[in-house]
Amino acid sequence: MKTWKSKPLWTALALLFIFAVVLFTHEGQPKRALPDEQTQRIRRLAALDDPALAAVLDESMVLIPAGEFIRGSDSGNYNEGPATNRVPGCLRN
């Protein structure tokens, strides 16, 4: 025979189970990497509209040789992967 107290008990247990599942499966916001020193310097110069910004940007530019390259990283942040071998469209036959 069921008592009148059994339904609230099962409801409470079900809610507790749902809460535990949500709590342990929720990943939250992805962690963002802190800006490195060069990025912070560029932001400061851009905010001041300083002409030295061009020199800093020139230092941060690198030449990428023509041909295949690997885009992405298997060991970086969540939005940097996976590493894939890419061929620019201008080099395809």
SVG drawing of the C-alpha trace seen along z (x, -y; Angstrom):
<svg xmlns="http://www.w3.org/2000/svg" viewBox="-2 -58 62 60">
<polyline fill="none" stroke="black" stroke-width="0.4" points="0.0,0.0 1.4,-3.4 1.4,-6.2 0.7,-9.8 4.4,-10.6 5.9,-8.4 5.1,-10.7 6.9,-13.8 9.9,-11.6 10.2,-10.2 9.7,-13.7 12.5,-15.0 14.8,-12.1 14.1,-12.7 14.8,-16.4 18.0,-15.7 19.1,-13.2 18.4,-15.7 20.3,-18.4 23.3,-16.1 23.3,-15.2 23.2,-18.8 25.8,-19.8 28.3,-17.1 27.8,-17.4 27.7,-21.2 31.1,-22.4 30.4,-26.1 32.1,-28.8 35.3,-27.8 38.5,-29.1 40.0,-31.9 43.8,-32.3 45.1,-35.5 46.5,-37.9 50.2,-37.7 52.4,-40.8 52.6,-41.6 48.8,-41.5 48.4,-43.8 50.9,-46.2 49.1,-46.3 45.8,-47.0 47.3,-49.9 48.8,-51.5 45.6,-51.1 43.6,-52.8 46.1,-55.7 46.1,-55.9 49.9,-55.8 52.0,-55.8 54.2,-53.2 51.4,-50.7 52.6,-50.2 56.1,-49.2 54.7,-46.7 52.4,-45.2 55.3,-44.8 57.2,-42.9 54.3,-40.5 53.8,-39.7 55.5,-36.6 56.0,-35.3 54.1,-32.1 55.8,-30.3 53.7,-29.1 52.5,-25.5 50.9,-23.1 50.7,-24.0 49.2,-22.7 46.3,-24.8 45.2,-24.4 46.7,-22.6 45.9,-19.4 47.3,-20.8 45.9,-24.3 42.7,-25.8 39.3,-24.2 38.8,-26.4 42.2,-25.8 41.9,-22.2 42.1,-19.8 45.4,-20.2 44.7,-19.8 46.9,-19.8 45.7,-22.6 46.5,-23.7 45.6,-27.2 43.0,-27.4 45.4,-29.2 47.8,-26.2 45.3,-23.6 45.2,-22.2"/>
</svg>
